[in-house]
Every structure is written in structure tokens, then in C-alpha cells.
Amino acid sequence: MNPSMSRFIAAAAALIVTAALTGNSTSAYAAENAASVAPAAATLTVRFEGITIPTGQIMMSVFDSEAAYDAGGKPLRGAMAKVEGDHATVVLNGLAPGRYAIKSFHDVNGDGNMASNPFGMPIEPYAFSNNAKPQGSAPGWAATVFDVAAGETSISIIIQ
């Protein structure tokens, strides 16, 4: 028997014995102690500010790795928020605590895509976490990464 299976069996036996001694059923004991073993969840609130065109929506991609962020890979999560005057807010529940980076743009015309000129330069406003500024290209992971702790984390991003 491998060591991890042995640990599992020992833990299960201890749970049954403890339940018998305390008069709790194993399911009640497990439910009472689930919080101590369940991974902590995080909520991230992102407020987009500095919006000058009060129409459309903010399109946001959240990345949890440098490889996905820098290589244009698949984001961990995507979200959309309706513009309300000069701001928009996105709330993401159920994130694992960790390091994240955000790319976003203001979809002024509502087509779901970032409009660009014939040279590929964006013509709709955009922004990155940490209010990182592009310098010839989008800022990299190191300039945009931020930490999300268990519980609630709030950040502000200014649309450029």
C-alpha cells in the first residue's frame, strides 16, 4: 500500500473513532470541520474609472499565469461590465487566492471586439491591472501582476 493511501485510511479511522467518542455522526463531524480543510475562496472587485464615453461595456480577461498572459493564451476568467457614467464594476467570486493580471478594454461600439486601425493599433480605450502603461506593446506580467488574498480584494483600474 502506498504512503498516501495509508495516511488516508488512518485519517478516516480517526474520524470514525472521534465521531463515536463524541456522539457525532461522521457526516456531522465532517461538516463541522470542513472549513478547516476547504481551500479559502477569494472575491475580487475591480472598479474601472476614468471612462470618458458613457456607453458600451468593459471587457476584461483575468490571467493566473505569466505564460498565458504574455503569450496571449487563454484567460482564467473573462467578464463584462456595463458602463455606468464614468465607471464600471466587475465582481469575481470563487477565485483561489493567488497572483493575477488583468487586460481590459472599453468596448464603446458594443461589438465584443477591440477596434483597431489598419496598423493594428487600438482605437478603443484599454487598461491593464496596476494601471501599467504600454510602451510599444502591452505591458508584461511583471508590470501587471497583483495578489488576491482569501476574503475580499478590491482594485481600481483607470481606462486609458
Beta strands, then each sheet from edge to edge (+ up, - down):
strand 1: 42-49
strand 2: 57-63
strand 3: 77-82
strand 4: 87-95
strand 5: 98-107
strand 6: 126-128
strand 7: 146-148
strand 8: 151-158
sheet 1: 4+ 1- 8-
sheet 2: 3+ 2- 5+ 6-
sheet 3: 3+ 2- 5+ 7-
end
